[in-house]
Amino acid sequence: MSINKSALEVWSEIAPEWDTGVGRDGNVYWNVLQKPTLERLFADSRVSVCGKQVHALDISTGNGLTARWLTSYLGGTGEYAGGGDRDDERSEVKIKENDQREEKEKKVVVTATDGSEVMLGRARTWAAEHADVTPEQRALTFAKLDATSPDDFTKFYASPSQPAFDAILMNMAIMDVPTLEPLAAALPRMLAVGGVFVGSLLHPVFITPRTRRLLEVVHDYDDLEGQDDRSEALTSTTIKRSVRLDGYLNVAPWRGFAWPGQSRAQYYFHRPLHELFGVFLKGGQLALDGIEEPNFTPEQAAADATASKRVEASKNYTEFPIFLYFRLRRIK
């Protein structure tokens, strides 16, 4: 079995756990770091800005969280979920009326894809008729797409029957695939000129198996020699955090866990920055025009219950970003 098939098999197996952990509205990493970053990077792709219908593609959608967000954010509704009583007859009638209206006046057309059929099943459940999401989010289209397969991308190439995409997202999955070549080759053939691709991953410098998080306890003293027969007195104690790398350019694929108690380890694929960006830029049709390194602030870390209980938690290392986000724009 190829390493890609093995990686997809793991994601299919842990799909129920992933869905439970992420849920409808995402976890703290999504809400505090990822979503605000995506809002900035996709700000110019909103219907209210570009003044036309927007076509978007979500790659490695997982349980559909990011596809649902794309629908609401790019469309400018400001809503993320449904809410309200959907059990009575009036609510059901309203749902059907809204769905019919949206089909005619759809501002954003989002296609959600994943390489795992099991994951896609989870995403479809969140878009089902009675799911507690907005009518726009129930209008999502779903399709299987293995991001390592050149053939899988061809059905998304711009053509008379397939409008070019204005926005493509691959959130927190760049490090999950063993090759980026098929994606890089397909992007210019899927994006409209001026359209953008946003990708994200665990930071390839600070979050790898070759990175060590270090803690130092530092005591500061005042020199009180000759006073009260004491040579020095402790005035403060601080904890300093740092990281140490013993590998960066050549780091082999490894397996790890996204959350404590995960039943099976998933695969990770490291790329130094020149490899990460080089594969997308070498064709000359894409330009890197946005990059962010979101992380928790000291105030956010101090208020987080998990971080306060675990001094070694990555949330406490506020000088060393957890994620890397980048935006590519098709320029020709």
VEXMIGU-593016 format. One line per field, with one value per residue (C-alpha): residue number from 0; residue in one letter; x, y, z. Coordinates in Angstrom, 1 decimal, always signed. Each point is the difference from the previous one (the first is absolute). Example, Ala and Ser with C-alpha at 12.3 -4.5 7.8 and 13.67 -1.06 7.14 Angstrom:
# VEXMIGU-593016
i = [0/1];
aa = [A/S];
xx = [+12.3/+1.4];
yy = [-4.5/+3.4];
zz = [+7.8/-0.7];
***
This chain:
# VEXMIGU-593016
i = [0/1/2/3/4/5/6/7/8/9/10/11/12/13/14/15/16/17/18/19/20/21/22/23/24/25/26/27/28/29/30/31/32/33/34/35/36/37/38/39/40/41/42/43/44/45/46/47/48/49/50/51/52/53/54/55/56/57/58/59/60/61/62/63/64/65/66/67/68/69/70/71/72/73/74/75/76/77/78/79/80/81/82/83/84/85/86/87/88/89/90/91/92/93/94/95/96/97/98/99/100/101/102/103/104/105/106/107/108/109/110/111/112/113/114/115/116/117/118/119/120/121/122/123/124/125/126/127/128/129/130/131/132/133/134/135/136/137/138/139/140/141/142/143/144/145/146/147/148/149/150/151/152/153/154/155/156/157/158/159/160/161/162/163/164/165/166/167/168/169/170/171/172/173/174/175/176/177/178/179/180/181/182/183/184/185/186/187/188/189/190/191/192/193/194/195/196/197/198/199/200/201/202/203/204/205/206/207/208/209/210/211/212/213/214/215/216/217/218/219/220/221/222/223/224/225/226/227/228/229/230/231/232/233/234/235/236/237/238/239/240/241/242/243/244/245/246/247/248/249/250/251/252/253/254/255/256/257/258/259/260/261/262/263/264/265/266/267/268/269/270/271/272/273/274/275/276/277/278/279/280/281/282/283/284/285/286/287/288/289/290/291/292/293/294/295/296/297/298/299/300/301/302/303/304/305/306/307/308/309/310/311/312/313/314/315/316/317/318/319/320/321/322/323/324/325/326/327/328/329/330/331];
aa = [M/S/I/N/K/S/A/L/E/V/W/S/E/I/A/P/E/W/D/T/G/V/G/R/D/G/N/V/Y/W/N/V/L/Q/K/P/T/L/E/R/L/F/A/D/S/R/V/S/V/C/G/K/Q/V/H/A/L/D/I/S/T/G/N/G/L/T/A/R/W/L/T/S/Y/L/G/G/T/G/E/Y/A/G/G/G/D/R/D/D/E/R/S/E/V/K/I/K/E/N/D/Q/R/E/E/K/E/K/K/V/V/V/T/A/T/D/G/S/E/V/M/L/G/R/A/R/T/W/A/A/E/H/A/D/V/T/P/E/Q/R/A/L/T/F/A/K/L/D/A/T/S/P/D/D/F/T/K/F/Y/A/S/P/S/Q/P/A/F/D/A/I/L/M/N/M/A/I/M/D/V/P/T/L/E/P/L/A/A/A/L/P/R/M/L/A/V/G/G/V/F/V/G/S/L/L/H/P/V/F/I/T/P/R/T/R/R/L/L/E/V/V/H/D/Y/D/D/L/E/G/Q/D/D/R/S/E/A/L/T/S/T/T/I/K/R/S/V/R/L/D/G/Y/L/N/V/A/P/W/R/G/F/A/W/P/G/Q/S/R/A/Q/Y/Y/F/H/R/P/L/H/E/L/F/G/V/F/L/K/G/G/Q/L/A/L/D/G/I/E/E/P/N/F/T/P/E/Q/A/A/A/D/A/T/A/S/K/R/V/E/A/S/K/N/Y/T/E/F/P/I/F/L/Y/F/R/L/R/R/I/K];
xx = [+0.0/+1.3/+0.7/-2.8/-2.5/+1.1/-0.4/-3.5/-0.9/+1.0/-2.2/-2.9/+0.4/+0.3/-2.8/-2.6/+2.5/+1.0/-3.6/-0.7/+3.0/-0.6/-3.8/-2.2/+1.8/+3.7/+2.4/+2.0/+2.8/-2.6/-1.9/+2.9/+2.7/-1.1/-3.3/+1.2/+3.0/-2.1/-2.3/+2.9/+1.4/-3.3/-1.3/+0.2/-1.8/-3.3/-3.0/-0.4/+3.5/+0.2/-3.6/-0.8/-0.8/+3.0/+1.0/+2.1/+1.7/+0.8/+2.7/+0.3/-3.2/-0.1/-3.4/-0.8/+0.8/+2.0/-2.5/-2.8/+2.1/+0.9/-3.7/-0.9/+3.1/+0.3/-3.7/+0.1/-3.0/+2.0/-1.8/+1.9/-2.8/-3.7/-1.6/-3.6/-2.7/+0.0/-2.5/-3.3/-1.8/+0.6/+3.7/+0.0/-1.9/+2.4/+3.0/-1.5/-0.8/+3.5/+1.6/-2.0/+0.8/+3.7/+0.1/-1.2/+2.1/+3.1/+2.8/+2.7/+0.4/+2.2/+1.2/+1.3/+2.5/+2.0/+2.1/-1.9/-3.6/-0.6/+1.0/-2.2/-2.9/+0.5/+0.1/-3.2/-1.8/+0.7/-1.7/-3.0/-3.5/-0.6/+3.6/+0.4/+1.7/-1.0/-2.0/+3.1/+2.1/-2.5/+0.5/+3.6/+1.2/+2.2/+2.5/+2.9/+3.4/+3.3/+2.4/+2.9/-1.7/+0.4/-3.0/-2.3/+0.7/-1.0/-3.7/+0.6/+1.9/-1.7/-2.1/-3.3/-1.8/+2.2/+0.5/+3.5/+0.3/+0.4/+1.1/+1.6/+0.8/+2.1/-0.1/+2.4/+0.5/+3.2/+2.0/-2.3/+0.8/+3.3/+0.2/-1.2/+1.0/-3.6/-1.5/+2.6/-0.5/-3.8/-0.4/+0.6/-2.5/-2.6/+0.3/-1.3/+2.6/+0.1/-1.4/+1.7/+1.1/+0.5/+1.9/+1.0/+2.0/+1.7/+3.0/+2.8/+2.7/-1.6/-2.3/+2.0/+1.3/+3.5/-1.1/+0.4/-2.0/+2.2/-0.9/+2.5/-0.6/+2.0/+0.6/+1.0/+1.9/+1.0/+3.6/-0.4/+3.6/+0.7/-3.7/-1.5/+2.8/-1.6/+1.9/-3.0/-3.8/-2.5/-2.1/-1.9/-0.5/-1.0/-0.6/+1.6/-1.1/+2.0/+0.3/+2.9/+0.3/+2.3/-1.4/-1.8/+1.1/-0.4/-2.8/-1.5/-3.8/-1.2/-3.2/-1.6/-3.3/-2.2/-1.5/+0.5/-1.6/-0.2/-0.5/+2.5/+3.0/-0.2/+2.8/+1.8/+2.2/+2.6/+1.2/+2.6/-1.3/+1.9/-1.7/-3.4/-0.1/+2.2/-2.4/-2.7/+2.1/+2.1/-2.6/-0.1/-3.8/-0.5/+1.3/+0.4/-1.8/-1.0/+1.6/-0.9/+1.3/-2.9/+0.6/-1.6/+0.8/+1.4/-3.4/-1.9/+2.4/-0.4/-3.8/+0.0/-0.8/+2.1/+3.1/-0.2/+0.1/+2.8/+3.0/+1.4/-3.0/+0.7/-2.5/+2.4/+2.8/-1.5/+3.2/+0.0/-2.9/-2.0/-1.3/+1.2/-2.6/+0.8/-2.0/+0.8/-1.6/-0.2/+1.6/-0.1];
yy = [+0.0/+3.5/+2.5/+2.2/-2.8/-0.8/+3.7/+0.1/-3.3/+1.6/+3.0/-2.2/-2.0/+3.1/+1.9/-0.5/+1.3/+2.9/+1.0/-0.2/+2.1/+2.7/-0.1/+2.6/+3.1/-1.1/-0.1/+2.7/-0.2/+0.6/+2.8/+1.9/-0.4/-1.6/+1.7/+3.6/-0.7/-1.4/+3.0/+2.3/-2.0/-0.5/+3.5/+1.1/-3.1/+0.8/+0.7/+3.4/+0.9/-1.6/+0.7/-3.3/-3.6/-1.8/-3.5/-1.7/-3.4/-1.6/-2.6/-2.5/+1.3/-2.6/+0.3/+3.0/+2.7/+2.1/-0.5/+1.2/+3.0/+0.9/+0.0/+2.4/+2.2/+0.5/+0.5/+2.6/-1.2/+0.1/-3.2/-3.2/-2.3/-0.3/+0.1/+0.4/-2.7/-2.2/-2.5/+1.7/+0.1/+3.7/-0.4/-2.8/+2.1/+2.9/-2.3/-1.1/+3.6/+1.2/-2.9/+0.7/+3.7/-0.7/-2.3/+2.8/+2.8/-1.9/+2.5/-2.6/-3.4/-2.2/-3.5/-2.0/-2.8/-2.6/-3.1/-2.0/-1.1/-0.5/+3.6/+1.2/-2.0/+2.0/+3.3/-0.9/-0.8/+3.6/+1.3/-2.3/+1.5/+0.1/+0.8/+3.1/+2.1/+2.8/-0.6/+1.1/-2.6/-2.8/+1.0/-1.2/-2.4/-2.9/-2.0/-2.4/+1.5/-1.7/+3.0/-2.2/-1.3/+2.1/-1.8/+1.0/+3.7/+0.0/+0.1/+3.3/+1.7/+3.1/-0.8/+1.1/-2.4/+0.8/+3.7/+1.0/+0.2/+3.4/-1.5/-3.4/-1.1/-2.8/+0.6/-1.8/-2.9/+1.1/-2.1/-3.0/-0.8/-1.6/+2.0/+3.5/-0.2/-1.0/+2.9/+2.5/-1.1/+0.2/+3.4/+2.1/-2.1/+0.3/+3.6/+3.0/+2.7/+2.0/-2.9/-1.2/-3.2/+0.0/-2.9/-0.6/-2.5/-0.5/+2.3/-1.8/+1.6/-0.2/-3.0/-3.1/-3.1/+1.6/+3.0/-0.1/+2.3/+1.1/+1.5/+2.0/+1.1/+3.3/+1.4/+3.7/+1.2/+3.3/+0.4/+0.7/-0.8/+1.4/+0.6/-2.2/-2.6/-1.1/+0.1/+0.1/-0.2/-1.5/+2.7/-1.8/-3.3/-0.2/-2.9/+0.5/-2.1/-0.7/-2.6/-2.0/-1.6/-2.9/-0.4/+2.1/-0.5/-3.8/-1.2/-3.4/-0.5/-0.9/-1.0/+1.9/+0.9/+3.1/-0.2/-2.0/-3.5/-0.2/-3.7/-0.2/+2.2/+2.0/+0.7/+3.3/+1.2/+2.7/+2.5/+2.8/+3.4/+0.0/-3.3/+1.0/+3.2/-1.1/-2.6/+2.6/+2.9/-1.8/+0.2/+3.8/+0.1/+0.4/+2.7/-0.1/+3.1/-0.8/-1.9/-0.1/-1.9/+0.0/-0.9/+0.5/+3.2/-0.2/+1.2/-2.7/-2.7/+1.2/-0.2/-3.4/-2.8/-2.6/+2.2/+1.0/-3.7/-1.0/+2.3/-2.0/+0.6/+1.6/+2.7/+1.4/+0.4/+3.3/+1.1/-3.0/-0.3/-3.2/+0.5/+1.4/+1.5/+1.1/+1.4/-0.5/+2.1/-1.0/+2.8/-1.4];
zz = [+0.0/-0.9/+2.7/-1.4/+0.2/+3.5/+1.0/-1.5/+1.8/+3.3/-0.7/-0.8/+3.2/+2.3/-1.9/+2.9/+2.6/-2.2/-0.6/+3.7/+0.9/-2.7/+0.0/-1.7/+1.2/+0.3/+3.0/+1.7/-2.7/-2.7/+1.8/+1.5/-2.7/-3.2/-0.8/+0.6/-2.2/-2.8/+0.3/-0.7/-2.8/-1.8/+0.7/-3.7/-1.2/+1.7/-2.2/+1.6/-1.2/-3.5/-0.9/-1.6/+0.7/+1.6/-0.8/+2.7/+0.5/+3.3/-0.1/+2.9/+1.5/+2.9/+1.6/-2.2/+2.6/-2.4/-2.9/+2.2/+1.1/-3.6/-0.9/+2.8/-0.1/-3.7/-0.3/+2.7/+2.0/+3.3/+1.1/+0.7/+1.2/+0.0/+3.4/+1.0/+0.2/-3.1/+1.3/-0.7/-3.3/-0.5/+0.3/-2.6/-2.4/+0.5/-0.6/-3.3/-1.0/+0.8/-1.8/-3.1/+0.1/+0.5/-2.9/-2.2/+1.6/+1.0/+0.7/+0.7/-1.5/+2.2/-0.9/+3.0/-0.7/+1.8/-0.8/+2.6/-0.8/+3.7/+0.7/-2.8/+1.6/+3.2/-1.9/-1.9/+3.4/+1.1/-3.2/+0.2/-0.2/+3.8/+1.0/+2.3/-2.6/-2.3/-3.2/-2.0/+1.7/-0.9/-3.7/+0.0/-2.8/+0.9/-2.0/+0.6/-0.7/+0.9/+0.1/-1.1/-3.1/-3.3/-1.5/+2.8/-0.6/-3.7/+0.7/+1.8/-2.9/-1.3/-3.0/-1.6/+2.5/+3.0/+0.9/+1.1/+3.8/+1.7/+3.3/+0.8/+3.6/+1.4/+3.8/+2.3/-2.5/-1.9/+2.4/-0.4/-3.6/-1.2/-3.2/-1.0/-3.7/-1.2/+1.9/-1.2/-3.6/+0.3/+1.6/-3.1/-1.9/+2.7/+1.2/-1.9/-0.7/+3.2/+2.0/+3.1/+1.7/+3.8/+1.6/+3.6/+2.0/+3.3/+0.0/-1.7/+2.2/+3.4/-0.1/-1.2/+1.7/-0.2/+2.2/+3.7/+2.3/+2.9/+3.4/+2.1/+3.6/+0.5/+3.4/+0.2/+3.0/+1.5/+1.3/+3.7/+1.2/+3.4/+0.9/+2.6/-0.5/-3.2/-3.3/-2.3/+0.0/-2.4/-1.5/-2.8/-1.7/-3.7/-2.4/-3.4/-3.0/-3.1/-2.8/-1.2/-3.5/-0.9/-3.5/-2.6/-3.6/+0.1/+2.2/-0.8/+0.0/+3.5/+1.8/+2.9/+1.6/-0.5/+3.5/+3.2/-0.1/-3.7/-0.9/-2.9/-1.0/-3.3/-2.4/-0.3/-2.9/+0.7/-2.6/+0.6/-1.2/-3.3/-1.0/+1.3/-2.0/-2.9/-1.3/-0.4/-1.4/-2.5/-2.8/+0.1/+0.0/+3.8/+2.2/+3.8/+1.2/+3.6/+2.9/+3.7/+3.1/+2.5/+3.6/+3.4/+1.8/+3.6/+1.2/-1.9/+1.3/+3.6/-0.4/-1.5/+2.4/-1.8/-0.3/+3.7/+1.1/-2.4/+0.1/-3.0/-2.2/-3.4/+0.8/+2.6/-2.5/-1.3/-1.8/-2.2/-2.4/-0.3/-3.5/-3.3/-2.5/-3.5/-2.9/-3.7/-2.7/-3.7/-1.9/-3.5];
***
